[in-house]
Amino acid sequence: MLRTLANAWKIADLRKKILFTALIVLIFRIGAAIPVPFVAAGANGIFSDSQMSGTFMEYLNMMTGNAFNYGTIFAMSITPYINSSIIVQLLTVAIPALERLAKDGEEGRKKIATITRYVTVGLALLQSTAYYFYLRGNNYLLMKDVGVFADIFQALVIILCFSAGCALIMWLGEQINDKGIGNGISIILFAGIVARIPSIIASLFDANGGYFSYGGAYSVLSVVVAICLILMIAYIVWMDNAERRIPVQYAKRVVGRKMYGGQSTHIPIKVNMSGVMPIIFASSILSLPPTINLFVGAKEGDGWYDHFFKFFSSSSWVYVILYFLLIIFFAYFYASIQYNPIEMANNIRKNSGAIPGIRPGKPTSDYIQKILSRITLLGALLLSVVALFPLLFQLITSACGKPMNVSLGGTSIIILVGVAIETVKQLESQMMMRHYKGFLD
């Protein structure tokens, strides 16, 4: 990776793109540090670690690089755009009009992108409004009850600043797509997650309050966590590159005086075909009860309310089991959206192809479906290892008396590694294109 970056830096055109991407990331980090007017977050932020643990707020704070916790301009970050993309993608399967647009080439994709932007702005307004009412209810505003017009003005400024920040980040991501390197949204997510790494290292090795400073078993555990995170990166790289290849043999056919076909190829199916989406879906659903508890405020010993919310605490074994089952469920759900065995079988037959030993038509679609089911299960199990490691480590250390919260969870690591691999591959492809003489002749 470092060698690829060094080689890309030597090419003037790629160097400009890398510098432009770095400039956009710098703008994002500056905006993530500028507070919104009328918001008084304080030095420690709005949410404590215990308040955010297992809630949707923790997910938002992770995606925004702590900007959400301090009520800055980019507090909403890119999460409304991600949610909008997921919603539009799911609706594309359910609504025939959107499905036709998706198959309508470049023009159709542009219209879907426009719809995604409008949905993003709508979600940003809703999310910003909910955040404003939380800030108001917990006395994090500079002005309160100073008059109807002043309150309305303050609300409009806060909500519009949060929403405008989200729209600006979406535009910055598109600028990276046009003039920079890598996927813009992914790069911004990458920058937000990387910004939290120093605080995570400090929580482990800081001499004043870090786990390493406790000595004894906690010093060893801190080193073990650091080693496990490094090994997990290698594990995710291996998992991301693993694939199952379905062999396909195409028959020879004569068109005029030329003969086509006759070659053997394969259909690559990634083991982790759904990426990080099952983890995001599962964690979002399981974060709803703790988020509700954050607003309701159930006290210790409040009858069945207290017991119910404890089941959905990230320090509960029930939470871990439900998390595991939901990851498997959403892996199958997302795979069913991505792959259509019947359509794949029809495309193979239309191109005079066949899977060796399998008859065309329904037997081919059944064979592909069987392979997809097995690969999806394997991918979900491999993904669960990454997702459940921080939770299991926290439960084990809780039994020892002092829980160690590994803030850099499975979602963060998969996003970091995935974005790094994608960006390096794009750099390599652009360097290859510039060094290939056939493109210049």
Buried (B, 14 or more C-beta within 10 A) or exposed (E): EEEBBEBBEEBEEBEEBBEBBBBBBEBBBEBBBBBBEBBEBEEEBBBEBEBBBBBBBBBBBBBBBBBBBBBBBBBBBBBBBBBBBBBBBBBBBEEEEBBEBBEEEEEBEEBBEEBBBEBBBEBBBEBBBEBBEBBBEEEBBEEEEEEEEEBEEBBEBBBEBBBBBBBBBBEBBBBBBEEBBBBBBBBBBBBBBBBBBEEBBEBBBEEEEBBBBBEEBBBEBBEEBBEBBEEBBEBBBEBBEBBBEBEBBBEEEEEEEEEBBEEEEEBEBBBBBBBBBBBBBBBBBBBEBBBBBBEEEBEEEEEEBEEBBBEBBBBBEEBBEBBBEBBBBBBBBBBBBBBBBBEBBBEBBEBBBBBEEBEBBEBBBBBBBEBBBEBBBBBBBBBBBBBBBBBEBBBEBEEEEEBBBBBBBBBBBBBBBBBBBBBBEBBEEBBEEEEEEEEEE
